[in-house]
Amino acid sequence: MVVNDQDEIALLTQKYMSDTYKGFVSGYIMPGETAEETAIREVREEIGIDIAKLEYAGTYWFAAKELFMHGFIG
C-alpha cells in the first residue's frame, strides 16, 4: 500500500488481479530479489515514484489467484 503525507492511498486497476476492483501496487518477486526490493521496484515501475520509507505489514493468501502475498506500507 502506497500512502503519501496527506494519507492518500494509491489504487490501481490491474486486469490480471480483477476486472471489477481497484487494488494496491503488486507484482512478482524476481529470482535473486528480496520481497522488500520487489516492493520498491514494483512501485517505481507501476506508478513512477520512489519509496521513502517501507514497513512490513504481513502476509496473506489471495485465494482468487492462488497467490501468497507479502504486504508492505510505503
Sequence and secondary structure as in RCSB ss.txt:
>XXXX:A:sequence
MVVNDQDEIALLTQKYMSDTYKGFVSGYIMPGETAEETAIREVREEIGIDIAKLEYAGTYWFAAKELFMHGFIG
>XXXX:A:secstr
  B TT  B  B  TTT SS  B       TT  HHHHHHHHHHHHH    S  EEEEEEEETTTTEEEEEEE 
